[in-house]
Amino acid sequence: MDYNRNSSDFWRNSFGSMTGTIVEMTPMRLGNRRADACRIFVTVEDMDGNTINFIMTPSTYVVDFTTLSVGMRCTFWYRADAPVPLIYPPQYNAVVVAQERNDRFVNVSYYNSALINEEQTLQLNIDGTVDIRTTNNQYYQGNPANHNLVVSYVTSTRSLPAQTTPRRVMVLCE
């Protein structure tokens, strides 16, 4: 934990991510109950052959509402501060999933009051053209600052932090 932050900042959720190819998707069992297909166990392999398992639940946000399938290259984001079982391969609860595409970039992070992400690598310029919604696809009526956001954008400046006017912003309401 970064102790240089304000104490009010500790509630934020940092995100980890992993990009790879989906190699298996199976309905997940809960204890002795049979699989209900509401939770999906997804095995992902990165370019180095490392495997990570993700649990997708009905609350996992899938960018662009893409139907995922085996063979698809995706990035999975998970809460870095969430408890995880000490098993191999690692297993995380997926918060956000995005299919890798050449026509857009996706960033998942906490954005502060200046709309700069937690890593201080991206700043958002919000104007009247930006589509801001909640994960259930409803228009977000408030200010997206000081929230965990899923940002889809096409281009950015080369400054630090890079600046972009995103195509779409999804607010991860807590």
C-alpha positions as CSV (number, residue, x, y, z in Angstrom):
1,M,0.0,0.0,0.0
2,D,1.3,3.5,-0.9
3,Y,1.5,5.4,2.4
4,N,2.2,8.7,0.6
5,R,-1.6,9.0,-0.2
6,N,-4.1,10.8,1.9
7,S,-5.9,8.6,4.4
8,S,-9.2,9.3,2.5
9,D,-7.7,7.6,-0.6
10,F,-7.3,4.2,1.0
11,W,-10.8,3.1,-0.1
12,R,-9.8,3.1,-3.7
13,N,-9.4,-0.1,-5.6
14,S,-6.2,-0.7,-7.6
15,F,-6.6,-2.9,-10.6
16,G,-4.3,-5.6,-11.9
17,S,-4.6,-6.9,-15.4
18,M,-3.5,-9.8,-17.6
19,T,-3.7,-10.1,-21.4
20,G,-3.8,-13.4,-23.1
21,T,-5.8,-15.9,-25.1
22,I,-8.8,-17.7,-23.7
23,V,-8.1,-21.4,-23.7
24,E,-11.1,-22.7,-21.8
25,M,-14.5,-21.5,-20.6
26,T,-16.6,-23.8,-18.3
27,P,-19.7,-23.2,-16.2
28,M,-18.6,-23.1,-12.6
29,R,-19.9,-25.2,-9.7
30,L,-20.6,-23.6,-6.3
31,G,-19.7,-26.2,-3.7
32,N,-21.6,-29.5,-4.2
33,R,-24.2,-27.8,-6.4
34,R,-24.2,-28.4,-10.1
35,A,-23.0,-25.7,-12.4
36,D,-25.6,-23.0,-13.1
37,A,-23.8,-21.2,-15.9
38,C,-24.2,-17.9,-14.2
39,R,-20.5,-18.0,-13.2
40,I,-17.9,-19.0,-15.8
41,F,-14.5,-20.3,-15.0
42,V,-12.1,-18.9,-17.7
43,T,-8.5,-20.1,-18.3
44,V,-6.3,-17.5,-20.0
45,E,-2.7,-18.1,-21.3
46,D,-0.4,-15.2,-21.9
47,M,2.3,-15.0,-24.7
48,D,4.9,-16.6,-22.3
49,G,2.7,-19.6,-21.7
50,N,1.7,-18.5,-18.1
51,T,-1.8,-19.5,-17.1
52,I,-4.3,-17.5,-14.9
53,N,-7.8,-18.5,-14.1
54,F,-10.6,-15.9,-13.9
55,I,-14.1,-16.2,-12.5
56,M,-16.6,-14.2,-14.5
57,T,-19.9,-13.5,-12.7
58,P,-23.0,-11.6,-13.8
59,S,-21.4,-8.4,-12.4
60,T,-18.3,-8.7,-14.6
61,Y,-18.4,-5.9,-17.1
62,V,-17.5,-7.0,-20.6
63,V,-16.5,-4.0,-22.7
64,D,-18.8,-3.5,-25.8
65,F,-20.9,-6.4,-24.5
66,T,-18.8,-8.7,-26.6
67,T,-19.6,-12.4,-26.4
68,L,-16.3,-14.1,-25.3
69,S,-15.1,-17.4,-26.7
70,V,-12.2,-19.8,-26.7
71,G,-9.3,-18.5,-28.9
72,M,-10.2,-14.8,-28.3
73,R,-7.4,-12.5,-27.1
74,C,-8.6,-10.4,-24.2
75,T,-7.4,-8.3,-21.2
76,F,-8.9,-9.2,-17.8
77,W,-8.8,-6.7,-15.0
78,Y,-9.2,-7.7,-11.3
79,R,-9.0,-5.9,-8.0
80,A,-5.4,-6.1,-6.9
81,D,-6.4,-5.6,-3.3
82,A,-9.0,-8.4,-3.2
83,P,-8.2,-11.6,-1.3
84,V,-7.2,-14.5,-3.6
85,P,-6.7,-18.2,-2.8
86,L,-3.0,-19.2,-2.6
87,I,-3.1,-21.8,-5.5
88,Y,-1.4,-22.3,-8.8
89,P,-2.4,-21.2,-11.3
90,P,-3.6,-18.0,-9.7
91,Q,-7.3,-17.4,-9.7
92,Y,-9.0,-13.9,-9.7
93,N,-12.5,-12.6,-9.9
94,A,-12.7,-10.7,-13.2
95,V,-14.1,-7.1,-12.7
96,V,-13.7,-6.0,-16.4
97,V,-12.9,-7.9,-19.6
98,A,-12.1,-6.4,-23.0
99,Q,-11.4,-8.2,-26.3
100,E,-8.1,-6.9,-27.7
101,R,-8.8,-4.8,-30.8
102,N,-6.6,-2.6,-33.0
103,D,-9.3,0.2,-33.3
104,R,-9.4,1.2,-29.6
105,F,-7.6,1.2,-26.2
106,V,-9.1,0.4,-22.8
107,N,-8.0,1.7,-19.4
108,V,-9.5,0.6,-16.1
109,S,-8.5,2.7,-13.1
110,Y,-9.6,5.1,-10.4
111,Y,-9.8,8.7,-11.8
112,N,-9.3,11.6,-9.4
113,S,-11.0,15.0,-9.4
114,A,-8.7,16.1,-12.3
115,L,-9.7,13.0,-14.2
116,I,-6.2,11.6,-14.1
117,N,-5.9,7.9,-13.5
118,E,-4.3,6.3,-10.4
119,E,-1.2,5.4,-12.4
120,Q,-0.9,9.1,-13.6
121,T,-0.6,7.9,-17.2
122,L,-3.9,9.1,-18.7
123,Q,-6.0,12.3,-18.3
124,L,-9.5,12.5,-19.6
125,N,-10.9,15.5,-21.5
126,I,-14.7,15.2,-21.1
127,D,-16.8,17.2,-23.5
128,G,-20.3,16.9,-24.8
129,T,-19.4,14.1,-27.2
130,V,-18.3,11.6,-24.6
131,D,-20.7,8.7,-24.0
132,I,-20.8,8.2,-20.2
133,R,-22.8,5.3,-18.8
134,T,-23.1,2.8,-16.0
135,T,-22.2,-0.9,-16.6
136,N,-25.9,-1.7,-17.1
137,N,-25.8,0.7,-20.1
138,Q,-27.7,3.6,-18.5
139,Y,-26.7,7.2,-19.0
140,Y,-24.6,8.4,-16.1
141,Q,-26.0,11.7,-14.8
142,G,-23.2,12.7,-12.5
143,N,-19.6,13.7,-12.7
144,P,-17.3,10.7,-13.4
145,A,-14.4,12.1,-11.4
146,N,-13.4,10.3,-8.2
147,H,-14.7,7.0,-9.5
148,N,-13.4,3.7,-10.9
149,L,-13.8,4.0,-14.7
150,V,-13.5,1.9,-17.8
151,V,-12.3,4.2,-20.5
152,S,-12.4,3.4,-24.2
153,Y,-10.4,5.7,-26.5
154,V,-8.8,5.8,-29.9
155,T,-6.0,8.3,-29.7
156,S,-4.0,10.2,-27.0
157,T,-1.3,12.8,-26.8
158,R,2.3,11.8,-26.1
159,S,2.5,14.0,-23.0
160,L,2.7,12.6,-19.5
161,P,0.1,12.0,-18.5
162,A,-1.3,11.3,-22.0
163,Q,-4.5,13.2,-22.7
164,T,-7.5,11.8,-24.5
165,T,-11.1,12.6,-25.3
166,P,-12.5,9.2,-24.8
167,R,-15.1,7.6,-27.0
168,R,-16.9,6.0,-24.0
169,V,-16.6,6.0,-20.2
170,M,-18.2,3.4,-18.1
171,V,-18.6,4.2,-14.4
172,L,-18.0,1.2,-12.1
173,C,-20.6,2.2,-9.5
174,E,-19.8,0.7,-6.1
